[in-house]
Amino acid sequence: MVTEAPGSSRLVLAANVVHLDPAKAVFEAMREGWARQQSARFLRSTTIDPRLRLIERLEEFTGLYPWQWMPADGEAFIAHLRSGSSPIQMSTARSYEVTIGLFLEYLLDARYGWIEVCAERFGEVPQEVFHEGNSVLHTVEYEGDPRRRPLTYDEVQALFDAADARPARIKGQGRKGVLTTLRDAAILKAVYAFGTRRTESSRLDLVDLRRNRKAPQFGAYGSLMVRYGKSSKGASPKRRTVLTVPEMDWIVDILTEWITEIRPRLSPGRHPALWVTERVGRVAPRTINEAFVTAREAAGLDEDLDLHCLRHSYITHLTEFGYPARFVQEQVGHSHASTTAIYMGVSNEYRNQLLETVMKNRLGEDWSVTA
C-alpha cells in the first residue's frame, strides 16, 4: 500500500470529473496541494496564506497558468512591482522570487504527480522561472531601508514628551480617550526599555513581568518574559527573558503606575493581557504602531522613523552604556551576533570616547581627541 504525500495531485484533484474550466480547476488544486504540503511541514497560516496570494498575483498579472509560465513572465512581474509610486525593495523582490521558486519546485517534484497531470491535460509542464541569470543576487548582508535608524537620546525624549502631552490635551478638549493615551505612552516607553517588537509587546501578559533576585531594587519588574518572540519558519515562537537594566530603571515607575492606577480604570476584569483596550481586549500591534506615529508627528521627528526604530535604539544605547555584545544579543533574542550588529548605530560621541579611552591607555593622559 502506497501512502500519498499530503500535497499529491491525486489527493486534491478529483478523478473522473469533467470541469467546465479544467485549467482553473487544476490551478486551484495546485494551490490547495501546496498549502497542504506546507501545513505538513508545520508552517503557520501567516506564512502559507501570503505565499498563496503571491502565486495568485503572478497568475493574474501574466494571464497564464503555472505550466505556461516562462522566465520572461517572472522577469516582467518583478519589473512591474519595482515600478510605480511604491516600488518594492530588493529584499522583497528576492523573497518573491524564492516563494515562486518554491511553488514551482513543488510542482516539479515527481512525488506529487503534477508533471503527469499537466502533460496529460495541457501538453505542457511547469519549468523554473527564476534562475541564477535572472534572479536578484544576495551580494550584501543587509538590504533593509537605510532610512531606518536608531533614535538619538534627544529624539527618544522628544517622542516620550509628545506622548505624555496627549492625555492633558485630550482632557482639556473634553474628548474621550485619556486612559488610552496614558496607556499608549506607557507602551512606547516599555518598547524602548525592553527592546521588544510590536507583536511581542501586544502578546505580553501580566504574569510575564517577574522579579530578578539579582536586582531586588526593581521589585516585581526585574525582568520581562517574552513568550511570543519572532519564530523561524515552521518553528514555535522563541522565548527569552529580558532583564531590566539600571539605565532603564525609570520603567519600573511607569509600569507600577499603569498596573496599579491606570489599568484598573479600564475595568479589565480577569483579562490576562498587560496592555488592554477600553473594550477589555488585547491591544493589537497596529494600535502600537499608530501610537508611535501619532507621537512622532507631534514631536516633529523624521517621518521615516517607525516603531521598530525603538528596538534599534535599545540595542544601540545598551552598547553605548557599555554592555557586552553577547548580553545585548541575548536581551533582544537574536540567534546571531551579526543580526544584532546590523541594528547598531552608535553615535560619533560614543566612538570618540571609546577612541579617547584606548589612546589614553596607550599614550597617557595628555592625549586628547577633537570630535
Salt bridges, closest charged atoms under 4 A:
GLU4 OE2 - ARG10 NE 2.79
GLU32 OE2 - ARG36 NE 3.10
GLU56 OE2 - ARG31 NH2 2.54
ASP109 OD2 - ARG111 NH2 2.54
GLU143 OE1 - ARG94 NH1 2.58
ASP145 OD2 - ARG147 NH2 2.72
GLU155 OE2 - ARG149 NH2 2.89
ASP164 OD1 - LYS189 NZ 2.76
ASP184 OD1 - ARG183 NH2 2.91
GLU200 OE2 - ARG197 NH1 2.45
GLU200 OE2 - ARG240 NH1 2.93
ASP205 OD2 - ARG227 NH2 2.91
ASP205 OD1 - ARG282 NH2 2.90
ASP208 OD1 - ARG227 NE 2.65
GLU290 OE2 - ARG286 NE 3.26
ASP304 OD1 - ARG147 NH1 3.53
ASP306 OD2 - ARG148 NH2 2.74
GLU330 OE2 - ARG326 NH2 2.78
GLU356 OE2 - LYS360 NZ 3.36
